Amino acid sequence: MTTYPVLVECVHLMFKRIGVAKTLAWMETLGTQGVGIFVMTADHVPRLAALMHQYADLPMDLADASLVLVAEEFGEGRIVSTDERDFRTYRWKNQRPFRNLLLTSV
């Protein structure tokens, strides 16, 4: 599960770092592997803004806030992120830490 702000950020970074062809192949893989996209509505904006205010010292961007929102909506704190520092700091439901699967030993 991901969000549109995360996809926008990923595609922007990937275009610059690995090129258009590999980025488009990655996008196609997301579709074929059944990656869900959580669709935020206007009702979510107050919570997103509250999170971004709470973590303004980092600062928290919209993509990160959207992932915290998804964790809260689904009651699940497992995440895959290269943003180790921030997701070690963020808490979903203001108290629960994330478990970054990129940092977990298999």
Biopython code that builds the backbone (N, CA, C, O; Angstrom):
import numpy as np
from Bio.PDB.StructureBuilder import StructureBuilder

atoms = [
    (1, "MET", "N", (0.854, -1.171, 0.000)),
    (1, "MET", "CA", (0.000, 0.000, 0.000)),
    (1, "MET", "C", (0.899, 1.232, 0.000)),
    (1, "MET", "O", (1.866, 1.314, 0.757)),
    (2, "THR", "N", (0.567, 2.166, -0.846)),
    (2, "THR", "CA", (1.301, 3.428, -0.885)),
    (2, "THR", "C", (0.308, 4.555, -1.150)),
    (2, "THR", "O", (-0.903, 4.338, -1.143)),
    (3, "THR", "N", (0.822, 5.744, -1.382)),
    (3, "THR", "CA", (-0.022, 6.915, -1.644)),
    (3, "THR", "C", (0.495, 7.646, -2.876)),
    (3, "THR", "O", (1.637, 7.456, -3.294)),
    (4, "TYR", "N", (-0.357, 8.481, -3.446)),
    (4, "TYR", "CA", (0.069, 9.247, -4.612)),
    (4, "TYR", "C", (1.241, 10.190, -4.313)),
    (4, "TYR", "O", (2.139, 10.305, -5.148)),
    (5, "PRO", "N", (1.271, 10.877, -3.149)),
    (5, "PRO", "CA", (2.450, 11.716, -2.882)),
    (5, "PRO", "C", (3.753, 10.918, -2.867)),
    (5, "PRO", "O", (4.787, 11.417, -3.313)),
    (6, "VAL", "N", (3.717, 9.685, -2.359)),
    (6, "VAL", "CA", (4.920, 8.849, -2.349)),
    (6, "VAL", "C", (5.306, 8.472, -3.776)),
    (6, "VAL", "O", (6.484, 8.511, -4.130)),
    (7, "LEU", "N", (4.330, 8.112, -4.589)),
    (7, "LEU", "CA", (4.624, 7.774, -5.983)),
    (7, "LEU", "C", (5.238, 8.955, -6.727)),
    (7, "LEU", "O", (6.198, 8.785, -7.479)),
    (8, "VAL", "N", (4.696, 10.139, -6.522)),
    (8, "VAL", "CA", (5.239, 11.337, -7.183)),
    (8, "VAL", "C", (6.692, 11.549, -6.772)),
    (8, "VAL", "O", (7.549, 11.801, -7.618)),
    (9, "GLU", "N", (6.967, 11.449, -5.485)),
    (9, "GLU", "CA", (8.332, 11.637, -4.984)),
    (9, "GLU", "C", (9.275, 10.563, -5.541)),
    (9, "GLU", "O", (10.387, 10.870, -5.972)),
    (10, "CYS", "N", (8.829, 9.318, -5.528)),
    (10, "CYS", "CA", (9.665, 8.220, -6.040)),
    (10, "CYS", "C", (9.971, 8.393, -7.521)),
    (10, "CYS", "O", (11.121, 8.264, -7.941)),
    (11, "VAL", "N", (8.954, 8.681, -8.303)),
    (11, "VAL", "CA", (9.164, 8.826, -9.745)),
    (11, "VAL", "C", (10.101, 9.991, -10.035)),
    (11, "VAL", "O", (10.971, 9.884, -10.899)),
    (12, "HIS", "N", (9.938, 11.078, -9.339)),
    (12, "HIS", "CA", (10.827, 12.236, -9.526)),
    (12, "HIS", "C", (12.278, 11.850, -9.253)),
    (12, "HIS", "O", (13.163, 12.155, -10.053)),
    (13, "LEU", "N", (12.522, 11.188, -8.138)),
    (13, "LEU", "CA", (13.885, 10.789, -7.782)),
    (13, "LEU", "C", (14.428, 9.724, -8.732)),
    (13, "LEU", "O", (15.598, 9.764, -9.115)),
    (14, "MET", "N", (13.589, 8.787, -9.102)),
    (14, "MET", "CA", (14.035, 7.696, -9.968)),
    (14, "MET", "C", (14.355, 8.186, -11.382)),
    (14, "MET", "O", (15.326, 7.727, -11.983)),
    (15, "PHE", "N", (13.561, 9.102, -11.917)),
    (15, "PHE", "CA", (13.867, 9.661, -13.242)),
    (15, "PHE", "C", (15.290, 10.209, -13.256)),
    (15, "PHE", "O", (16.046, 9.971, -14.197)),
    (16, "LYS", "N", (15.646, 10.944, -12.206)),
    (16, "LYS", "CA", (16.961, 11.575, -12.132)),
    (16, "LYS", "C", (18.082, 10.557, -11.932)),
    (16, "LYS", "O", (19.181, 10.720, -12.463)),
    (17, "ARG", "N", (17.797, 9.508, -11.164)),
    (17, "ARG", "CA", (18.869, 8.587, -10.761)),
    (17, "ARG", "C", (19.019, 7.356, -11.643)),
    (17, "ARG", "O", (20.138, 6.903, -11.884)),
    (18, "ILE", "N", (17.905, 6.807, -12.128)),
    (18, "ILE", "CA", (18.015, 5.574, -12.915)),
    (18, "ILE", "C", (17.435, 5.703, -14.313)),
    (18, "ILE", "O", (17.546, 4.780, -15.120)),
    (19, "GLY", "N", (16.816, 6.840, -14.605)),
    (19, "GLY", "CA", (16.304, 7.077, -15.947)),
    (19, "GLY", "C", (14.838, 6.731, -16.126)),
    (19, "GLY", "O", (14.205, 6.099, -15.281)),
    (20, "VAL", "N", (14.335, 7.169, -17.254)),
    (20, "VAL", "CA", (12.916, 7.028, -17.551)),
    (20, "VAL", "C", (12.514, 5.569, -17.763)),
    (20, "VAL", "O", (11.515, 5.121, -17.201)),
    (21, "ALA", "N", (13.273, 4.822, -18.565)),
    (21, "ALA", "CA", (12.899, 3.448, -18.905)),
    (21, "ALA", "C", (12.780, 2.565, -17.664)),
    (21, "ALA", "O", (11.798, 1.837, -17.515)),
    (22, "LYS", "N", (13.759, 2.623, -16.783)),
    (22, "LYS", "CA", (13.717, 1.793, -15.576)),
    (22, "LYS", "C", (12.609, 2.248, -14.631)),
    (22, "LYS", "O", (11.980, 1.428, -13.963)),
    (23, "THR", "N", (12.372, 3.548, -14.579)),
    (23, "THR", "CA", (11.294, 4.060, -13.732)),
    (23, "THR", "C", (9.941, 3.586, -14.242)),
    (23, "THR", "O", (9.090, 3.166, -13.458)),
    (24, "LEU", "N", (9.743, 3.650, -15.543)),
    (24, "LEU", "CA", (8.477, 3.185, -16.106)),
    (24, "LEU", "C", (8.297, 1.685, -15.903)),
    (24, "LEU", "O", (7.184, 1.223, -15.649)),
    (25, "ALA", "N", (9.368, 0.932, -16.011)),
    (25, "ALA", "CA", (9.291, -0.511, -15.752)),
    (25, "ALA", "C", (8.888, -0.766, -14.301)),
    (25, "ALA", "O", (8.097, -1.669, -14.026)),
    (26, "TRP", "N", (9.421, 0.015, -13.386)),
    (26, "TRP", "CA", (9.066, -0.099, -11.971)),
    (26, "TRP", "C", (7.583, 0.203, -11.769)),
    (26, "TRP", "O", (6.890, -0.504, -11.037)),
    (27, "MET", "N", (7.102, 1.267, -12.429)),
    (27, "MET", "CA", (5.682, 1.625, -12.328)),
    (27, "MET", "C", (4.801, 0.478, -12.825)),
    (27, "MET", "O", (3.781, 0.164, -12.212)),
    (28, "GLU", "N", (5.194, -0.139, -13.929)),
    (28, "GLU", "CA", (4.421, -1.259, -14.468)),
    (28, "GLU", "C", (4.420, -2.438, -13.502)),
    (28, "GLU", "O", (3.412, -3.131, -13.362)),
    (29, "THR", "N", (5.545, -2.663, -12.839)),
    (29, "THR", "CA", (5.644, -3.738, -11.859)),
    (29, "THR", "C", (4.692, -3.491, -10.692)),
    (29, "THR", "O", (4.057, -4.424, -10.200)),
    (30, "LEU", "N", (4.591, -2.261, -10.255)),
    (30, "LEU", "CA", (3.665, -1.946, -9.163)),
    (30, "LEU", "C", (2.257, -2.372, -9.530)),
    (30, "LEU", "O", (1.540, -2.956, -8.718)),
    (31, "GLY", "N", (1.867, -2.074, -10.763)),
    (31, "GLY", "CA", (0.529, -2.430, -11.209)),
    (31, "GLY", "C", (0.311, -3.926, -11.295)),
    (31, "GLY", "O", (-0.747, -4.421, -10.906)),
    (32, "THR", "N", (1.286, -4.645, -11.793)),
    (32, "THR", "CA", (1.119, -6.092, -11.956)),
    (32, "THR", "C", (1.250, -6.847, -10.637)),
    (32, "THR", "O", (0.745, -7.963, -10.515)),
    (33, "GLN", "N", (1.918, -6.259, -9.652)),
    (33, "GLN", "CA", (2.091, -6.916, -8.358)),
    (33, "GLN", "C", (0.981, -6.574, -7.368)),
    (33, "GLN", "O", (1.009, -7.028, -6.224)),
    (34, "GLY", "N", (0.014, -5.784, -7.799)),
    (34, "GLY", "CA", (-1.133, -5.488, -6.949)),
    (34, "GLY", "C", (-0.864, -4.527, -5.816)),
    (34, "GLY", "O", (-1.496, -4.622, -4.764)),
    (35, "VAL", "N", (0.061, -3.602, -6.005)),
    (35, "VAL", "CA", (0.320, -2.598, -4.978)),
    (35, "VAL", "C", (-0.880, -1.660, -4.908)),
    (35, "VAL", "O", (-1.267, -1.054, -5.907)),
    (36, "GLY", "N", (-1.458, -1.549, -3.726)),
    (36, "GLY", "CA", (-2.608, -0.679, -3.540)),
    (36, "GLY", "C", (-2.189, 0.774, -3.372)),
    (36, "GLY", "O", (-1.103, 1.069, -2.873)),
    (37, "ILE", "N", (-3.063, 1.667, -3.793)),
    (37, "ILE", "CA", (-2.820, 3.095, -3.620)),
    (37, "ILE", "C", (-3.959, 3.665, -2.780)),
    (37, "ILE", "O", (-5.119, 3.672, -3.194)),
    (38, "PHE", "N", (-3.602, 4.137, -1.599)),
    (38, "PHE", "CA", (-4.581, 4.748, -0.706)),
    (38, "PHE", "C", (-4.931, 6.131, -1.245)),
    (38, "PHE", "O", (-4.050, 6.960, -1.472)),
    (39, "VAL", "N", (-6.195, 6.367, -1.441)),
    (39, "VAL", "CA", (-6.642, 7.644, -1.990)),
    (39, "VAL", "C", (-7.093, 8.549, -0.845)),
    (39, "VAL", "O", (-8.052, 8.254, -0.131)),
    (40, "MET", "N", (-6.384, 9.641, -0.697)),
    (40, "MET", "CA", (-6.723, 10.605, 0.344)),
    (40, "MET", "C", (-7.832, 11.522, -0.159)),
    (40, "MET", "O", (-7.945, 11.797, -1.354)),
    (41, "THR", "N", (-8.639, 11.983, 0.780)),
    (41, "THR", "CA", (-9.719, 12.910, 0.456)),
    (41, "THR", "C", (-9.520, 14.201, 1.247)),
    (41, "THR", "O", (-8.596, 14.318, 2.052)),
    (42, "ALA", "N", (-10.392, 15.153, 1.006)),
    (42, "ALA", "CA", (-10.334, 16.420, 1.740)),
    (42, "ALA", "C", (-10.490, 16.197, 3.244)),
    (42, "ALA", "O", (-9.983, 16.983, 4.045)),
    (43, "ASP", "N", (-11.183, 15.137, 3.624)),
    (43, "ASP", "CA", (-11.352, 14.832, 5.047)),
    (43, "ASP", "C", (-10.032, 14.489, 5.734)),
    (43, "ASP", "O", (-9.924, 14.610, 6.954)),
    (44, "HIS", "N", (-9.029, 14.064, 4.966)),
    (44, "HIS", "CA", (-7.726, 13.703, 5.526)),
    (44, "HIS", "C", (-6.795, 14.900, 5.719)),
    (44, "HIS", "O", (-5.811, 14.805, 6.453)),
    (45, "VAL", "N", (-7.094, 16.008, 5.075)),
    (45, "VAL", "CA", (-6.191, 17.169, 5.101)),
    (45, "VAL", "C", (-5.910, 17.670, 6.516)),
    (45, "VAL", "O", (-4.754, 17.969, 6.815)),
    (46, "PRO", "N", (-6.904, 17.780, 7.407)),
    (46, "PRO", "CA", (-6.576, 18.243, 8.765)),
    (46, "PRO", "C", (-5.564, 17.346, 9.479)),
    (46, "PRO", "O", (-4.677, 17.849, 10.169)),
    (47, "ARG", "N", (-5.683, 16.038, 9.324)),
    (47, "ARG", "CA", (-4.735, 15.130, 9.981)),
    (47, "ARG", "C", (-3.353, 15.260, 9.353)),
    (47, "ARG", "O", (-2.349, 15.265, 10.065)),
    (48, "LEU", "N", (-3.293, 15.365, 8.028)),
    (48, "LEU", "CA", (-2.002, 15.554, 7.349)),
    (48, "LEU", "C", (-1.328, 16.826, 7.848)),
    (48, "LEU", "O", (-0.136, 16.825, 8.156)),
    (49, "ALA", "N", (-2.096, 17.913, 7.927)),
    (49, "ALA", "CA", (-1.541, 19.191, 8.401)),
    (49, "ALA", "C", (-1.078, 19.083, 9.859)),
    (49, "ALA", "O", (-0.029, 19.613, 10.224)),
    (50, "ALA", "N", (-1.866, 18.395, 10.681)),
    (50, "ALA", "CA", (-1.483, 18.230, 12.092)),
    (50, "ALA", "C", (-0.174, 17.464, 12.217)),
    (50, "ALA", "O", (0.687, 17.828, 13.018)),
    (51, "LEU", "N", (-0.021, 16.405, 11.430)),
    (51, "LEU", "CA", (1.233, 15.641, 11.447)),
    (51, "LEU", "C", (2.407, 16.498, 10.990)),
    (51, "LEU", "O", (3.476, 16.466, 11.600)),
    (52, "MET", "N", (2.213, 17.261, 9.920)),
    (52, "MET", "CA", (3.296, 18.091, 9.402)),
    (52, "MET", "C", (3.686, 19.184, 10.397)),
    (52, "MET", "O", (4.856, 19.558, 10.479)),
    (53, "HIS", "N", (2.709, 19.700, 11.157)),
    (53, "HIS", "CA", (3.018, 20.668, 12.227)),
    (53, "HIS", "C", (3.770, 19.978, 13.359)),
    (53, "HIS", "O", (4.754, 20.509, 13.875)),
    (54, "GLN", "N", (3.307, 18.806, 13.737)),
    (54, "GLN", "CA", (3.927, 18.070, 14.849)),
    (54, "GLN", "C", (5.397, 17.773, 14.583)),
    (54, "GLN", "O", (6.221, 17.836, 15.495)),
    (55, "TYR", "N", (5.727, 17.451, 13.338)),
    (55, "TYR", "CA", (7.095, 17.076, 12.982)),
    (55, "TYR", "C", (7.774, 18.147, 12.128)),
    (55, "TYR", "O", (8.640, 17.834, 11.312)),
    (56, "ALA", "N", (7.387, 19.399, 12.313)),
    (56, "ALA", "CA", (7.932, 20.497, 11.505)),
    (56, "ALA", "C", (9.436, 20.662, 11.684)),
    (56, "ALA", "O", (10.104, 21.194, 10.797)),
    (57, "ASP", "N", (9.978, 20.218, 12.806)),
    (57, "ASP", "CA", (11.417, 20.366, 13.046)),
    (57, "ASP", "C", (12.256, 19.439, 12.178)),
    (57, "ASP", "O", (13.459, 19.662, 12.040)),
    (58, "LEU", "N", (11.656, 18.397, 11.584)),
    (58, "LEU", "CA", (12.444, 17.484, 10.740)),
    (58, "LEU", "C", (12.737, 18.059, 9.347)),
    (58, "LEU", "O", (13.903, 17.938, 8.972)),
    (59, "PRO", "N", (11.929, 18.626, 8.572)),
    (59, "PRO", "CA", (10.469, 18.696, 8.592)),
    (59, "PRO", "C", (9.851, 17.472, 7.933)),
    (59, "PRO", "O", (10.514, 16.757, 7.182)),
    (60, "MET", "N", (8.570, 17.236, 8.223)),
    (60, "MET", "CA", (7.821, 16.153, 7.593)),
    (60, "MET", "C", (7.214, 16.674, 6.301)),
    (60, "MET", "O", (6.550, 17.711, 6.296)),
    (61, "ASP", "N", (7.441, 15.954, 5.200)),
    (61, "ASP", "CA", (6.811, 16.356, 3.937)),
    (61, "ASP", "C", (5.477, 15.631, 3.765)),
    (61, "ASP", "O", (5.117, 14.775, 4.573)),
    (62, "LEU", "N", (4.750, 15.983, 2.708)),
    (62, "LEU", "CA", (3.430, 15.409, 2.473)),
    (62, "LEU", "C", (3.499, 13.908, 2.238)),
    (62, "LEU", "O", (2.617, 13.175, 2.685)),
    (63, "ALA", "N", (4.525, 13.439, 1.549)),
    (63, "ALA", "CA", (4.652, 12.003, 1.299)),
    (63, "ALA", "C", (4.772, 11.240, 2.617)),
    (63, "ALA", "O", (4.095, 10.231, 2.811)),
    (64, "ASP", "N", (5.621, 11.710, 3.514)),
    (64, "ASP", "CA", (5.782, 11.044, 4.808)),
    (64, "ASP", "C", (4.492, 11.112, 5.620)),
    (64, "ASP", "O", (4.086, 10.121, 6.228)),
    (65, "ALA", "N", (3.849, 12.272, 5.633)),
    (65, "ALA", "CA", (2.584, 12.415, 6.370)),
    (65, "ALA", "C", (1.541, 11.449, 5.826)),
    (65, "ALA", "O", (0.759, 10.881, 6.588)),
    (66, "SER", "N", (1.529, 11.263, 4.517)),
    (66, "SER", "CA", (0.545, 10.351, 3.922)),
    (66, "SER", "C", (0.789, 8.916, 4.359)),
    (66, "SER", "O", (-0.166, 8.157, 4.522)),
    (67, "LEU", "N", (2.036, 8.526, 4.551)),
    (67, "LEU", "CA", (2.336, 7.170, 5.020)),
    (67, "LEU", "C", (1.954, 6.971, 6.479)),
    (67, "LEU", "O", (1.493, 5.896, 6.862)),
    (68, "VAL", "N", (2.143, 8.000, 7.291)),
    (68, "VAL", "CA", (1.695, 7.919, 8.684)),
    (68, "VAL", "C", (0.171, 7.791, 8.710)),
    (68, "VAL", "O", (-0.380, 7.012, 9.488)),
    (69, "LEU", "N", (-0.499, 8.554, 7.861)),
    (69, "LEU", "CA", (-1.957, 8.478, 7.762)),
    (69, "LEU", "C", (-2.417, 7.069, 7.382)),
    (69, "LEU", "O", (-3.359, 6.543, 7.975)),
    (70, "VAL", "N", (-1.760, 6.461, 6.402)),
    (70, "VAL", "CA", (-2.115, 5.100, 5.993)),
    (70, "VAL", "C", (-1.937, 4.127, 7.159)),
    (70, "VAL", "O", (-2.785, 3.263, 7.382)),
    (71, "ALA", "N", (-0.843, 4.265, 7.898)),
    (71, "ALA", "CA", (-0.628, 3.400, 9.061)),
    (71, "ALA", "C", (-1.767, 3.547, 10.065)),
    (71, "ALA", "O", (-2.244, 2.559, 10.623)),
    (72, "GLU", "N", (-2.191, 4.770, 10.286)),
    (72, "GLU", "CA", (-3.278, 5.015, 11.227)),
    (72, "GLU", "C", (-4.605, 4.462, 10.706)),
    (72, "GLU", "O", (-5.386, 3.893, 11.468)),
    (73, "GLU", "N", (-4.853, 4.628, 9.429)),
    (73, "GLU", "CA", (-6.106, 4.157, 8.833)),
    (73, "GLU", "C", (-6.210, 2.635, 8.858)),
    (73, "GLU", "O", (-7.292, 2.094, 9.084)),
    (74, "PHE", "N", (-5.090, 1.933, 8.629)),
    (74, "PHE", "CA", (-5.103, 0.481, 8.538)),
    (74, "PHE", "C", (-4.611, -0.217, 9.800)),
    (74, "PHE", "O", (-4.672, -1.443, 9.891)),
    (75, "GLY", "N", (-4.120, 0.558, 10.784)),
    (75, "GLY", "CA", (-3.639, -0.044, 12.023)),
    (75, "GLY", "C", (-2.417, -0.913, 11.824)),
    (75, "GLY", "O", (-2.286, -1.969, 12.444)),
    (76, "GLU", "N", (-1.517, -0.463, 10.952)),
    (76, "GLU", "CA", (-0.339, -1.255, 10.584)),
    (76, "GLU", "C", (0.890, -0.365, 10.509)),
    (76, "GLU", "O", (0.906, 0.609, 9.757)),
    (77, "GLY", "N", (1.924, -0.692, 11.285)),
    (77, "GLY", "CA", (3.117, 0.130, 11.338)),
    (77, "GLY", "C", (4.331, -0.423, 10.620)),
    (77, "GLY", "O", (5.430, 0.109, 10.771)),
    (78, "ARG", "N", (4.155, -1.491, 9.834)),
    (78, "ARG", "CA", (5.282, -1.975, 9.021)),
    (78, "ARG", "C", (5.411, -1.076, 7.807)),
    (78, "ARG", "O", (4.418, -0.736, 7.163)),
    (79, "ILE", "N", (6.647, -0.693, 7.500)),
    (79, "ILE", "CA", (6.898, 0.226, 6.400)),
    (79, "ILE", "C", (8.177, -0.182, 5.686)),
    (79, "ILE", "O", (9.037, -0.848, 6.262)),
    (80, "VAL", "N", (8.292, 0.216, 4.444)),
    (80, "VAL", "CA", (9.528, 0.062, 3.686)),
    (80, "VAL", "C", (9.949, 1.464, 3.297)),
    (80, "VAL", "O", (9.285, 2.108, 2.485)),
    (81, "SER", "N", (11.048, 1.947, 3.868)),
    (81, "SER", "CA", (11.483, 3.316, 3.605)),
    (81, "SER", "C", (12.998, 3.437, 3.725)),
    (81, "SER", "O", (13.621, 2.833, 4.599)),
    (82, "THR", "N", (13.574, 4.232, 2.826)),
    (82, "THR", "CA", (14.994, 4.558, 2.930)),
    (82, "THR", "C", (15.205, 5.737, 3.870)),
    (82, "THR", "O", (16.342, 6.094, 4.177)),
    (83, "ASP", "N", (14.126, 6.334, 4.323)),
    (83, "ASP", "CA", (14.170, 7.493, 5.212)),
    (83, "ASP", "C", (14.250, 7.014, 6.664)),
    (83, "ASP", "O", (13.317, 7.181, 7.450)),
    (84, "GLU", "N", (15.386, 6.420, 6.985)),
    (84, "GLU", "CA", (15.582, 5.761, 8.275)),
    (84, "GLU", "C", (15.403, 6.716, 9.458)),
    (84, "GLU", "O", (14.687, 6.389, 10.404)),
    (85, "ARG", "N", (16.031, 7.873, 9.421)),
    (85, "ARG", "CA", (15.982, 8.812, 10.547)),
    (85, "ARG", "C", (14.559, 9.245, 10.862)),
    (85, "ARG", "O", (14.122, 9.184, 12.011)),
    (86, "ASP", "N", (13.835, 9.685, 9.829)),
    (86, "ASP", "CA", (12.501, 10.222, 10.081)),
    (86, "ASP", "C", (11.523, 9.149, 10.555)),
    (86, "ASP", "O", (10.753, 9.379, 11.487)),
    (87, "PHE", "N", (11.549, 7.983, 9.920)),
    (87, "PHE", "CA", (10.599, 6.954, 10.329)),
    (87, "PHE", "C", (10.991, 6.271, 11.631)),
    (87, "PHE", "O", (10.212, 5.493, 12.181)),
    (88, "ARG", "N", (12.168, 6.549, 12.118)),
    (88, "ARG", "CA", (12.529, 6.123, 13.472)),
    (88, "ARG", "C", (11.926, 7.103, 14.484)),
    (88, "ARG", "O", (11.677, 6.747, 15.636)),
    (89, "THR", "N", (11.696, 8.338, 14.035)),
    (89, "THR", "CA", (11.144, 9.383, 14.889)),
    (89, "THR", "C", (9.613, 9.411, 14.860)),
    (89, "THR", "O", (8.979, 9.562, 15.904)),
    (90, "TYR", "N", (9.025, 9.269, 13.686)),
    (90, "TYR", "CA", (7.565, 9.342, 13.547)),
    (90, "TYR", "C", (6.869, 8.262, 14.370)),
    (90, "TYR", "O", (7.387, 7.165, 14.577)),
    (91, "ARG", "N", (5.685, 8.620, 14.824)),
    (91, "ARG", "CA", (4.819, 7.684, 15.533)),
    (91, "ARG", "C", (3.442, 7.733, 14.893)),
    (91, "ARG", "O", (2.909, 8.809, 14.620)),
    (92, "TRP", "N", (2.870, 6.556, 14.656)),
    (92, "TRP", "CA", (1.503, 6.547, 14.156)),
    (92, "TRP", "C", (0.572, 6.438, 15.350)),
    (92, "TRP", "O", (0.867, 5.757, 16.332)),
    (93, "LYS", "N", (-0.538, 7.111, 15.247)),
    (93, "LYS", "CA", (-1.468, 7.289, 16.372)),
    (93, "LYS", "C", (-0.740, 7.940, 17.545)),
    (93, "LYS", "O", (-1.083, 7.715, 18.706)),
    (94, "ASN", "N", (0.271, 8.752, 17.226)),
    (94, "ASN", "CA", (1.044, 9.554, 18.177)),
    (94, "ASN", "C", (1.857, 8.769, 19.194)),
    (94, "ASN", "O", (2.484, 9.375, 20.063)),
    (95, "GLN", "N", (1.870, 7.451, 19.116)),
    (95, "GLN", "CA", (2.622, 6.700, 20.118)),
    (95, "GLN", "C", (3.292, 5.441, 19.590)),
    (95, "GLN", "O", (4.248, 4.955, 20.194)),
    (96, "ARG", "N", (2.813, 4.907, 18.485)),
    (96, "ARG", "CA", (3.325, 3.628, 18.008)),
    (96, "ARG", "C", (4.470, 3.812, 17.019)),
    (96, "ARG", "O", (4.320, 4.529, 16.030)),
    (97, "PRO", "N", (5.609, 3.175, 17.272)),
    (97, "PRO", "CA", (6.735, 3.310, 16.345)),
    (97, "PRO", "C", (6.523, 2.471, 15.081)),
    (97, "PRO", "O", (5.773, 1.495, 15.078)),
    (98, "PHE", "N", (7.197, 2.877, 14.027)),
    (98, "PHE", "CA", (7.177, 2.124, 12.776)),
    (98, "PHE", "C", (8.214, 1.008, 12.841)),
    (98, "PHE", "O", (9.205, 1.107, 13.566)),
    (99, "ARG", "N", (7.978, -0.034, 12.089)),
    (99, "ARG", "CA", (8.947, -1.123, 11.922)),
    (99, "ARG", "C", (9.356, -1.100, 10.449)),
    (99, "ARG", "O", (8.612, -1.548, 9.576)),
    (100, "ASN", "N", (10.544, -0.571, 10.192)),
    (100, "ASN", "CA", (11.038, -0.429, 8.818)),
    (100, "ASN", "C", (11.582, -1.773, 8.354)),
    (100, "ASN", "O", (12.591, -2.254, 8.871)),
    (101, "LEU", "N", (10.919, -2.370, 7.390)),
    (101, "LEU", "CA", (11.318, -3.693, 6.917)),
    (101, "LEU", "C", (12.643, -3.685, 6.161)),
    (101, "LEU", "O", (13.255, -4.738, 5.981)),
    (102, "LEU", "N", (13.094, -2.509, 5.714)),
    (102, "LEU", "CA", (14.421, -2.429, 5.094)),
    (102, "LEU", "C", (15.532, -2.603, 6.110)),
    (102, "LEU", "O", (16.658, -2.949, 5.751)),
    (103, "LEU", "N", (15.225, -2.366, 7.365)),
    (103, "LEU", "CA", (16.231, -2.445, 8.414)),
    (103, "LEU", "C", (16.127, -3.727, 9.231)),
    (103, "LEU", "O", (16.928, -3.958, 10.136)),
    (104, "THR", "N", (15.152, -4.550, 8.915)),
    (104, "THR", "CA", (14.908, -5.775, 9.658)),
    (104, "THR", "C", (15.713, -6.922, 9.049)),
    (104, "THR", "O", (15.716, -7.115, 7.833)),
    (105, "SER", "N", (16.383, -7.665, 9.892)),
    (105, "SER", "CA", (17.115, -8.852, 9.413)),
    (105, "SER", "C", (16.122, -9.913, 8.983)),
    (105, "SER", "O", (15.082, -10.106, 9.612)),
    (106, "VAL", "N", (16.456, -10.587, 7.916)),
    (106, "VAL", "CA", (15.570, -11.649, 7.417)),
    (106, "VAL", "C", (15.869, -12.935, 8.137)),
    (106, "VAL", "O", (15.235, -13.955, 7.867)),
]
sb = StructureBuilder()
sb.init_structure("model")
sb.init_model(0)
sb.init_chain("A")
sb.init_seg("    ")
for serial, (resi, resn, name, xyz) in enumerate(atoms, 1):
    if name == "N":
        sb.init_residue(resn, " ", resi, " ")
    sb.init_atom(name, np.array(xyz, "f"), 0.0, 1.0, " ", f" {name:<3s}", serial, name[0])
structure = sb.get_structure()
